[in-house]
Amino acid sequence: MIDKPGVDERLLAAEVAAAWGVDVADLVFLPVGLDGNAWAYRVDTSDGARYFLKLRRGEFTRSAVLLPGFLRAQGVRQVVAPIDLPGGGTGREFGAYQLLLYPFRDGGSLWSRGLTDRQWIEYGEFLRRLHAVTPSADIAAVLPVETYRSSAGERLRTLGGEAAASEALGAFWDRYGAALHRLSETVDDLASRVTRGRHVICHADIHPGNLIADGDGPLHVVDWDAPILAPPERDLMFVHSTDFGDHPIDARRAALFRQGYGPGEPDPTLLSYYRSERHLDDVAVFLRSILDPGASPESRANDLHWLTRIAETVADPGYANGGARAT
């Protein structure tokens, strides 16, 4: 989020120091991510170490807390897992928020830079290994299971009238509202036609923005907030779509990815369903965020940028035939 959370950062630093036993020298707000209920800080310590602190209003899901450590124990080394508390457990309460502390990985996300050839291969290797992990009984018990029932269409219909009447979104809704309602109908239609496939552990948000790397170095996969048991296409949609990242897949990159992931073609109906449902969900999230009376002008402008980008994609006459495909 661009806007800071409403917390006393001195008290926050003291809480981190007490909870994890680190000598906090500085707490640096990081305006990253698009989740309206989560915020990030870099924690600098007096001995030169750095950590990544995530705050969430309310609680993290049990799967977000438990799954990354489980995957690391299974040898999936790219996973960035939260650091355990010295006295046991992982998360720490802080008023109305919950805290998780992670190792800090240098290099930044690959959304704008794109992946190198070597990293496209590793991207495939990572997803192959992730999708091959059998969840333990404890992990399976906390992971949601795909139902192909999305709440995004209902949220869009609820927010549409408010958006049309608002100063911030009235012109936007006049231009794109009909296309967004058609998108909702498309999601419902695709959900009725998908073939229920085998379920695997999916990250569920594995776009290049959640891949961290320093130059051509190894990948680090972050943001395990919403994993799910679903068909592999739930993750492969991000690989085979042209909508995520400034340097999306093409024929050469697809060949590199397959070197790591292995042969086989994703189900095109599932890819289209996940792509369309993701766009619809993002639209509903951005509408709600822009309509929030407490949002800053900078935050609204940022959200409107991303909302318009999605709407332009959805309104393109070729949307139904492109963007998410087995390349």
N, C-alpha and C positions, 0 to 999 in steps of 0.2 A: 504493500500500500504506500501511496505517496504521502498521505497524511499520517502524522505520528499518532500513536495511541494516547489516550488521556491518562498517563501514568506519571508519577514522580520518578524521574530517571535516577535520582540519587538513591531512592529506596530500592529501585529495581537493581541497581548495581550491587547494593549491599545484600540483597536477597540472593543474587547469583553467587557472590563471594561466600556467603554462609552456606548455601546449599551444596555447592560443588567444591568448596575448599580451594578457590583460586583467588589470587590477589588482583582484583580488578583495578587497572590503571585508567581505563577509558571505556566508554560505552558509545558506539557510533551507530546512529540510526541509518538503516539501509532502505531506501525507497524502492523496494523490489516487490514483485508479485502483484497479483490482481485479486487476491482473496480479501474481501472486506472484513473478515474476522481474524486476520492473522497479520503480524508485523515481524520485522527482522532487525536484529542489531549485530554488529561485530563487537566482540568482547576482546579488548586488549589487556594483557596482564603485565605485571611489573617485570616478569622474567622474559618478556618478549613473545610469549605464546599468544595465539589468537583462536577464538572460538566463534561459532555462529549460534546466536540465540534466537529462538522463535517463540513469540507470544501468541497465544490464541485466546480469544474471548470465549469463555466456556471451556469445555474439555476437548482434548484430542481424542480421537477414536482409539479403542484398544488396538485395532489393527495397525494404526499409524505408530503406536508406541512399541508394539511387540514384533511386528513383521521384519523391520530392517535388521534388527539384531539376529533374528532367526536366519535370515538370508545370508548374513555375514558368516554365521556359523556353518552354513551349508557350502561355503566357499565362493559365494557370489561377491567378489572383492570390490566391484564398482559401487556397491551400495554404501551410502553415507548414513550411518546409524546414530541415534542419539547416545550420549554418554551417560552411563549409569551414575546415580548418586552414590557417594561413598557409603552411606548407611543402608543402601538397598533401594530398589525402584529406579524409575527413570524420570518421570515428570514431577514438577514442583508447582504447587499452587501459589498464586500471587494475587490476592484479592479476587476479583472476578475473572482473572486470567489464569492460564496454565502455561508453564515454561518447559521447553526442551532445549538442551544444549548439545551442540554438534561440533565435531572438528571443523575448522575453517579450511576450505580448499581454495587455493589460488587459481587465478586464470579467468574467472567469469564464465557466464553461460555461453553456449554456442548458437543462440538464436540469430544473432547478427553476423557472427564470423563464419558460421557453418562448420561442418566437420571436414577434416582432412581425409584422404583416402584411407589411411590406416585407421582413423577413428570410425569411418563408416563400417569397416570390417568388425571393429570391436563392438560397435553398436549392435550388429547382428549377433555376435558372440554373446553379448550380455543378455539379449532377449531370449536367445536359445537356451541359455543356462537358467534364466529366470523361469521360463515356461516349462522347464523340465523338473523343477523342484516340486516334490510332493509335500504338501503342508502337513505338519503334525496335527494331531487331534486338537491341541490347544489353539493352534493358529487357524485351522479350519473353522473352529467355533466362533472366532471373532471376525472373520472375513465375510463381508456381504457377498451375496450370490446374484449373478445377473438374472433379471426378470424380464427385460425388454419392456418395462413399463416406466416411462419417463414422466416426471411431474413438470417438465419444462413448458409444455404446451399450455397447461392450465395456468402456470405462473405468467406466461406471456399474455394470455387472455385477461387475466386479472389486472396486469399492469398497463395494458394497451390503452384503455380509456384515460387513465391518469397521465400517460405519456402524451396522448393526443391533446390534452387540455393544458399541458404545462408549457411555460415559456422556454424552458431548456430543451424540450424534445418535440414541441409541436411541429416544427418544420421537418424534422427528421421523420416523424411518424407519418406525415402527409406523403412523404416520398417513398418510404420503405415499409409502412405498416402492412400493406396488402401482401407483399413478398414474404414478410415474416409469418403471416398467418398461413400462407401456402407452405412455408417450410414446416410448420406444425403439422399440417395435413400429410406432408411427405413423410415425416417421422412416424406418424401413426400407420401409414400404409406400409412402410418398410418393416416396421415391427411385426406386422401381421404376416409378412412373407419370409422372415429370416428362418434359416434352418438351424435348429438348436444343435450346437456342436459341443465337443468336449470342453470342459472348463479347466483352466490353468490359473496360476497366480499371475495377475496383471497389475502393473504399476498404475495404469489408467490415466496417466498424464505425462507420458514419456516423449514429449516434444523436445526440440533442441534447447529450449529455455531451461529445462531441468537436467541438462547435461553440462557438467562443469569440467573444464580442462585448461591446462596451462600450455599454450602452444599446441604442439602435436603430441602432448603427453597423454597419459591414460585418462579414461573417462571416469567421472564421479557422478553418480546418479542421486539426485536430491528430490525433496518434496514427495514423501511417501504418505501424504495425508489421506488419500482415498483409494487404497488398493482394493481389488475385487477378484472374486473367482468368476471368470468369464472366458469365452472363446479367445484364442490368441489374437484375433482381429481387433479386439479391444485396444491392444497396444499397437498392432501393426498398422492401424488406421493412421497413426501419427507418422509412420515411416512412409507410407504410400500415398499420403495426401500432399498436395502442393500448397496447403493453407498454413502450415506451421513452420515458421522460420523463414529467414530471408534467402536461404540457399537450399530449397527443397530438393527432393529426389528427382533424378533423371535416369536415363537408361544406364549410364556408367555407374552412377552411385547405387542404383538398384543391384547391379552385378556385384559390386563390392559388398553391399549388405548381405547378399546371398552367400558370399564366401564365408561369412561368419554365422549366419542363421541356418543355412542349409536350404535344400530344394523345397519346392511346393509353392502353390499359388493360393493366396488368401481368397476367401469367399467374397465375391464382389458385392453381393447384397448386404452382407454383414459390414463390409468396409463402408458402404454408402450409408447404412443405418447409423453407424457410430460417428461418421463425419457429420451427418445432418443433426443428430441428437446433440453432439458437442456444440455445434453452432447455435442451436436453439437454446441450450442451457446457458451458454455464454451470453446470449442476447438478454435472457431473463435476468441474469446476474448484473449485467451492466445497466439495464433499465432501472433496477432497484437501487443500485449504487448512485446513479445520477439523480434519481428522485429523492434521495436521502437529504433532508433539509440541513443536516450537519456536515455534509461534504464541502470541502473547500473548492474554490473556483479551479484551482490547479488539478485537483482530483477529478472533478467533473469533466474538464477538458481532456484529460488523459483517457478516461473511460469512454467519452464520446468518440475519440479517435479510434479506439479499438472496436467500439460498437458499429461505427460507420464502415470500418474495414470489413467486418463480417457481413453487414447488410449489403454492401456493394457486391461481395462475392455471391451471396444468396440470390440477389436480384439479377445476376448475369443469366442470360437465356441458356447458356451452356452448363449451368450449375449441375443439373441432374446427371449429366453425362461425363463430367470431368472432376478433377481434383482429388478424388479418392479412388485409386485404381491399382490393380496388380500390374506394376510397371515391368 
